[in-house]
Amino acid sequence: MELSNDPGNFNAKALLAKVYELFGDFKKAIEIYSELLLCDPNSEDILIDRGVAYWKLGKVQESFDDFNEAIGINPDCVKAYNNRGNIYFETKEYSFVESDFSKAIELDPNFIYSYVNRGNLYYEKKDYGSAENDFKIAIKINEDCERAYVHLGDTCFSQKEYIEAKNNYDKAISINPDFAGAYYNKGLMLIEIEHKQDGVRNIEKSEQLFTKNKDPFSKVARQLLANLR
């Protein structure tokens, strides 16, 4: 029986692709998504899922093409605008980044990821007021959004608002005690204000978590620790 004539089988294959993604086999996931798209070329959800898998595999153009195609099928596809915005951000095409994140927010004012992502854009542009505003909106939508707290901490850190920065990093860690990036950034902040011992402890914790998660950033943390000792 063809997949297109059996919704249960189609959904089961889509779930299987996500399992392959979970275990890091993005090539196999893409293979399955491509098979599903042969059966239903207008499935914006599968296009988005394949686009994300391409992105994780480092195939930026293929990812970009899938998100574009999803938008062509559904001009109100929030996830496609958000994900395409991420690609523009990664490739430093900043003139297009804000419009995609803002479009996603216009379509869904509660889509938390686009607030966090647009906040990161404003942070990169040193527009700290706008960045802070977006991160606070994200937290208002979901008070357990640890990413928003970390980025808000970074925004405070950049403005030398150290107490506020520490409070935000601590909040992120209280939500997710295994958030390596929160420990790392908190450590950098503590070192800057000459609390070196506490700073090193936080960097050490981040290095352990980065290593546990097989995150290549563990090398950066180890090198920093070596320089500090």
Secondary structure, DSSP 8 states (H G I E B T S, - for coil): --GGG-HHHHHHHHHHHHHHHHTT-HHHHHHHHHHHHHH-TT-HHHHHHHHHHHHHTT-HHHHHHHHHHHHHH-TT-HHHHHHHHHHHHHTT-HHHHHHHHHHHHHH-TT-HHHHHHHHHHHHHTT-HHHHHHHHHHHHHH-TT-HHHHHHHHHHHHHTT-HHHHHHHHHHHHHH-TT-HHHHHHHHHHHHHTT-HHHHHHHHHHHHHHHHHTT-TTHHHHHHHHHHH-
